């Protein structure tokens, strides 16, 4: 299983970015985006399970997670970006059911993509 993120970059506050995660192997029913800012622990941002979604309070209303099973892609549309959103963003997946935002509940991880908001 491989998860490969792309789409990170630098943007001004108020701007938008769209992250993508292409995965190999069988389609996962539970996938998520996490992020880790410098000096902080990795935190769950958004999760997708069987067509339902869940968001961290800090991104609710600004970020949208989606999955395309045919293209084997998980996406994160990020609008209204704030400097506090600066972090390395990771794609994660598990075969367990649920919409957990807890890092320990995910078994497969991408290498991360940097998002910088100034």
Buried (B, 14 or more C-beta within 10 A) or exposed (E): EEBBBBBBEEBEEEBEBBBBBBBEEEEBBBBBBBBBBEEEEBBBBBBBBEEEBBBBEEBEEBBBBBBEEEEBBBBBBBBEBBEEBBBBBBBBBBEEEBBBBEBEBBEBBBEBBEBBBE
